[in-house]
Amino acid sequence: MNKNNYLLLLFILAKFTLQYFAINPIYELQRDEFLHLDLGKHLAWGYSSVPPLTGFISFVIQLLGASVFLVKFFPALFGALIIVVVWKTVEELGGGWFALILSSTGILFSVLVRINTLYQPNSLDFLIWTTIFFILIKYIKTENKKWLYWAGIAFAIAFLNKYNVVFLLIGLLPALLLTPYRKIFINRHFYFSAIIALLIILPNLLWQYNNDFPVFRHLKLLAESQLVNVKRIDFLTEQLVFFNGSLLVIFAAFISFFSYKTFFKYRVFFFMIVFTLGLFVFLRAKNYYSIGLYPIFLAFGALYLEVLLKKGRWRFLKLPLVILPVAIYLPLFTIILPVLSPQQIVEKKEIFDKFNLNRWEDGKIHDLPQDYADMLGWKELSSIVDSAFMLVGDKNRTIIHCDNYGEAGAINYYSTQKYTDAVSMNADYINWYPLDKFEISNVILVKDKFDDDKNRERERAFFEEVRLVGEIKNEFAREAGTRVYLLKNANQSINAILKEEIERKRNK
């Protein structure tokens, strides 16, 4: 192993260490993580919430025991591999130690630490984007047709992980048209690689077709409930936060495409980011959708700065440039990562409000950041559900019905009972009701705080006994006030009613 690889290994170890210190043990898994883990129990070529690749990764995690350590390992791994790809990009461009260290430090101390704390498709998404850019660099350097095929495969994998990559493709194609590489559109291997990509993603496209394209319903719901609160100017200003310690490096990359002759042939990257960011702004996208664009620019910018500072009076700036991301990030460590307890965050609420961190998807300011509130109360909920199960006689004819996917997934992860999985008419859980296996006798009903039927008047007509078992008391949890009811001894009509309701929801 050469010296460069030893140094790379140190960055990888630092990445994993940083990730496991980035979460206070008081926090539990986050709402979306529960859903993603449950996908591994129901392998398919598509889901209403995400493409299929997350389900396959979750299947592996489930096989290995699905411990919290393991759940957090995969996003940390994907983050570490981004460092590897950028490192190899710098080497490919001819960079030395300074460029390698500067670019890797910029990635290590960036928003990616926060992204890589959560088991979501985003971590792998940003890794594949960075890999696609590396492949594009290899093609520009060599014009070897094999890199077109690797690009097609990488795009297909990205598509099966998160449909967000389509926006990258839309931004990249016109960028190619503005450069001499527009000749790629008359290269037959470009179209052969596109066919290979299409064949890889075809099973998912067929799944979408056979299920009436739930991705469009998901996007519509997202636009109506979340993206409507996104301001275009906020999207642009928030881009400056993601790699704030390396902004100079990123700006240096932009300049290098027009001032450093060696990089003239890579101008396609500049046009690509302009078009892609413009598309995101137009669509009012969430600010983090664009994070995968930036790591490759750290490679270009670091190498350009290495060239500028190689000789002369400005050489002394090398060390400050490397230290800058660390110096900016470490003071913000307790603000942008879930390392403080909820009570400590409330005590420093003015600071969190200053950085707009407590604004949720509903556009309102709350006591905690939304993700943090989504990592509390789940063990408490599962404990209440377990208490309800102790009161049930026929456990094999009992179903756990929840208001939302977070509740269902958390119960499936933390509950000690193993008789049945919790389900919901929300997200993918609506497809997992076991109604074809048994007739329901009892229901453990989980209702969120927005439900106004506290006495369960509707259900009393179908069950002999209805009782409140408990509710989430943790005031900092987003699910605070969520109640658990036990409905016992159902009459014969409940199964038909539930099946009809499920079919109605599925077809909505």
N, C-alpha and C positions, 0 to 999 in steps of 0.2 A: 504494500500500500504506500503510495507516494505521500508527500507532506500535505498536498492539497486535500487529499481524502481524509487524512487524520483531522485536519481543521474542519472539514465538512461534518465529520462524525461528532465533533464537539458541538457544533451548532444544532445537530439533530438531538443530541442528549439534552442540550439547553432547552430546546423546544418542548420536549416531553416533560421535563422538570417544571418549566413555566406553566404548562397546561394543568398539571395536577396541583399546583399551588394557587390556581386562579379561581377556585370555587370554595367558599366556606362550607364546611360539612353540614351546617344547619340547613342548607338547601337540599331539596330532593331533585329527582329528575324533572325536566320541564315538560309541559303539556304535550308538545309535539313529539317528544322523544318516545312517550308511551305509545302513541299511534304508530310511529315508525317501527317500533319493536314488535308490535302485534301483527304488522304486515308479514313478518317472517313466519307466522303461524298459518298464513293463508296465501301461499305462493300463487301468483297469477302474472299474466303478461300486462297487467295494468291495474291501477287503483284510481278512485275518484279524486284522491288528494295529490298523488305523486306518480311518476312513471315506475316501472317495475324493479329497477336496480336496487332501490332501497330495501325492498322486500327480500331480495336475495342476500344482501349483506346482513339483514336482520336475521335471516334463517341461520346464517353462520354464527351470529352472536348468540342466538337461542341454543344452538347445538353446544356451544362452549360454556353455557351456564348463565349468560346474560347478567353478570355481575355489574355493578356500577362502574367498577374499574374498567371492565371490558367495553361497556357502552361508551365510555369516554375515550377509550384507546383509539377507536377508529377515526374520529375527527382529528385527534392529535396526530395520528399517522398521516392523514391526508395533508395536514398543515406542514408537517415535517417534509413531506415529499415535494411541496411547493418550493421549499428552500433548495431541495436537491435539483429540481428542474431549472430554477433560476441560476443556481451555481453552475450547472452544465451549460446554460445559455451564455453566461459570462465567459466560460472557457472556450466555447464555440466561437465567440466573437473576438477572442484573443486577449481577454482581460487578465490582469495579474492579481496578486494577493490583495491589494487595496480594493479593487473593484469587487472581488469575491466577498471580502469582509463587509464592505459598505452595503452591498445589495442584500446580503444575508441578515445583517443587523437590522436593516430597514424592514424586512419581512418579519423577523423575530419579534420586534417591538412595534407592533401595529395592531390594527383592528382584527387581524386574523387570530389573535389570542382569544378574543371574545367569540368570534365565529367558531373556533375550534373547541370551545367548551361544550357545545351542544351537538348531539347526534341528529343532524338534519342533512338533507341533500346538499346544502350550501358548501360545506367543506370540500366534498368531492367535486362539486361543480367548478369551484375556483381552481382546483388542481387541474382539471381537464382543460379548462380555458387556457391556463398557463402552458400546458403541454401542447395544445393546438398551436399556440404562438411559437413555441420552440420548433415544432415540425415545420411551420411556415418559414422560419429562419433557415432551417436546413434546406428547404426547397429553393429558397432564393439564392442561397450560396451555391448549390450544386445543380439545380434544375433536374435532379434525378426523379424520374417518375414514381419511384417507390414511396417518396414522401407524400405524394398526392393520395396514394392508397392509405398510408398511415393517417393522413388527415381525415379521410372519409371514415375510417374506423373510429378515430378519436371523437369525431362529431357524433357518430351513432351512439357511442357509449355515453357521451354527454347528454344526448337526447333521451336516452333510457334512464338517465339519472334525474334530469330536471329540464323541462321544456324551455327554460330561460336561454339556452344556447341558440335558439332560433333567432333571438334578437342580435346575438353576435354575428350570425351568418348574414342577417339583413344589413348590418353595418359594414361587414367585411367585403361583400360583393361590390358595392359601388366604390369602395376604397381601391380595390384592385383595378377597376375601370379607369381611375385617375392616374395610374402608374403604368410603366411599360409591361407590367405583369398582367395586363388585360389580355395578353396573348394566351393566357391560361384557358380562356373561354373557347379557343379553337383547338385545344389539346384534347385528343380523344380520351387520354387517361384520366383527365378531370371528370369526364362523364362516366367512365367505367368505375371510378372511385365513388362517384355519387350513387351509382347503381348498387354497389356493395353496401354503402351506408343505408340505402333504402331497404335492402334485403334484411339487414340486421335489425332495423327498427320496425319492419313490416308486422311482426307479431303484435307489437303494441298498437300500431295503427289499426289492425284488424280488431283488436280488443276494443279500441275506442269506437270503431264503427258499430260493432255488435252491441255496444252498451250506450249507443246514442251520444257519443262524444261527451262524456262527463267533464272533460277538461274545459270545455266551453262554459258549462254551467258553473264550474269552479271559478273560472276567470270572471264571469259575470258577477258572481257573489262577491268576489274579491274587490272588483271595481266599485260595487255598490256600498260595501260595508267598510272598506279600508282605504282604497286608493283615492276615494273621493275626498279624504282628509289630507292628502298629500299636496303640498304647494310646490310648484315647479321651481321657484327660487330657492326654497329650502333644500330641494334635491341637489341643486348645484353647490350651494354653500356647504352642505354636509359632506360633499366629496372631499373637501379639504381636510376633514377630520380623520379619515381612515388611515392615512399614512402621513400624519402631520409632522412627524420627525424626519420624514424623507421627502418633503415637498420640493426642496431644492434639487434633489436627485431626479425627481420626476420631471420638473421643469427643464433640467439640464438635458434630459432625454428628448423632450420636444425640440429644444434648440439644436440638438446634435443632428437631427434629420435634415437640417438646412444649413448647417455650418461646418459639419465634420464630414469630409468627402467620403470616408469609408462607410458612413451610415446613410448616404444619399439613397442607396438602393433599398433601404428599409423604410422609406417614407410612407409606405402603405400602412404602417402601424399608426402613424399620426392621423391619417385620414380615417382609419378604422375607428379610433377612439372618438373622433369628432362626430362621425355618423352614428355610432352606437349610443353615445351619451345624448345626442340630439333626439334619438328615437325614444330613449328612456324618459327624457324631459317631456316630450310630446305626449307620451302615454301616462304620465304621472306615476311612474314606477316607484317602488320602494327604494330608498336610497342605497341599500346594500346590494341590490341586483348588479351593480356595476363593479363590485370589488374585484372580481376576477380579471378586470382589464389592467390593473395597475402593477402586479408583480413583475411582468416582463419589462415594464418601463424602468424599474429599478435596475435591471441588468444593463440596459442601454445607458441610462444616466450615470451609473457608477463607473462604467468604462470610460465614458466621455470625460468625466471629472478626473479620472486617473490620468488620461492623456493631458488634460489642461494643467494638472498639478505635478506632472512628472518632473518638471524642471523649474527653476526660477524661484522668485521670492514667495510664491504662493504655496510652496510645498508644506508649510507649517499648518495649513488648513486641513490636512488629511485627518489628523487625529480628532479635531473638533467635529468634523463631518461624521465620523464614526460614532462619536460619543453623543451627538445631538439626538438621535432617535431614542437612546436610552435615557438621556437627561429629560426629555419631554415626556416619555411614556411612564417612567417610574413614579413621578409625583401624581399621575392620574390613575395609577394602578388600582387604588381603592375606590375610584369613582366610576370607572368604566368596566370593572369586573365585579362579580358577586362575591367579594371577599369580606365585606362588612355585613354584620347582622342587620335584620330589618330595623331594629331599634336604633342602631348606630346610623343607619341611613336617614331615618326620621330626624335624628338630632342634627344631621348635616343637610337637611332638606333644601336649604337655600342654595347650596352648592349644586345639588342635583338638578334643581329647577333652573339654575343659571345655564347649565349645559343642555337643558331641555330633555333630560333623560327620563323624567317621570311622566312624560306625555305618552299616552297609550294610543292604540289604533282608533279609539273613539274620539280622538282629538282633545281629550280632557287631561288635566294634570292630576296625578294621584300621589300617594305617599311613597310608593316604590316604583322602579322601572317595571314595565309590564312583564318582561321575562322573569324577573325575580319573583314577582307575585305569582307567576305561573309555576314556580318551583316550591311552593309551600302548601301545606294542608292535605297533601295526598295520602300520607301515612295515616293521618287522623281519619280521613274518609274511609280508608281501607279497614281500619280498626273498627269503625262503627258498622261497616258492612259485615265484618266477621262476627260481631256481636249479634247482628240480625240473624245470621246463619245459625247461631247457637239456639235460636228460638224456633227454628224450623224443624218439623218432624221429617217430612219426605223431602230430603235435600236433592234427590235426583230429579225431582219435578219442580225445581225452583229456578227461576230466572232472575238475573240482575239487570234491571233496565235503567239506563242513565240518560240524563238530558243531553250530554255532550261527550265527545270523544275523549277529552282529557280525563273525565271522571271514569269512563269505562276502562281506558288504558291503565290508569293509575291503580285501579282495583285489581286488574289482571296482573300487574307487576308486584304490588305490595301485599295483596291479600294472602292469608295463610290457608284459606279454604281452596280446595282443588276440585270441587264438584262441577263447576261450570264457569265459563268466562263471562264477564260483564259485556253487555252490548248496548248499543244506542242507535237511534234513528238519525244519527249525525255522522257525517263523513263515511268512511268505508265500513263502519260497524253495522250499518243497516243491511249489509249483504251477509252478515255472519250470524243471524238469528237461527238457533237450532230448533225451529218449530217443526221440522219434519221428523224429529227424533223422539219427541215425547209430548204429552199433553201437560200444559202448565197447571200446577196446583197453587203455587205461591210465587209472589213477585217481591223482590227487594227493590224498591223504587227510589232512585236518587234524583232529586229535583233541585235545581239551582236556585239562588236567592231571588231571581226575577219571577219565579212562579208565585202566583197570587192565591192559589187554592191550598191554603195551609191545612185545611181540615180534610182534604181529599174527598170532596163530595162526589165527584164523578166516579171514583173507584169504589166507593161504598156500595154501589149498586151491583157490583160484580164479585165482591169478596165478603166472606162472613166476618172477617176481623181486619181492621185497619189501625195500625198504631205507629206513632212516631218513635223511632229508635234513638235518634240523635242528630246533631248537626255540627258542621265545622265551626269551631270557635276561634281559630287563629285569625285575628283581625287583619293580618298583613296578607293573607292568602287571597288571591283573586276569587277563589271559590268560597270565601267566608260566608256563612249563612246557608250553604248548601245542606239540605236535609235528606235523611235516609228514613224511609218508611218501610214497614213490613206489612204486606198484603197477603193474608192467609185464606186458604180454602176457596179457591175461585169456582164460580159456577161454569157450566159447560160452554157458555157463549163467549167467554173471554178469548179463547184461542182463535175463533173465527174473526172476532173484532180486531185482534192484534195482527193477524195475517193480512186482513184488509187494509189496515192502517199502514203496515210495512209496504205493501204493494203500491199504495197511493203515494207514499214518500219516495219510493224508488223511481216511480214514473214522473215525479214532479219536475 
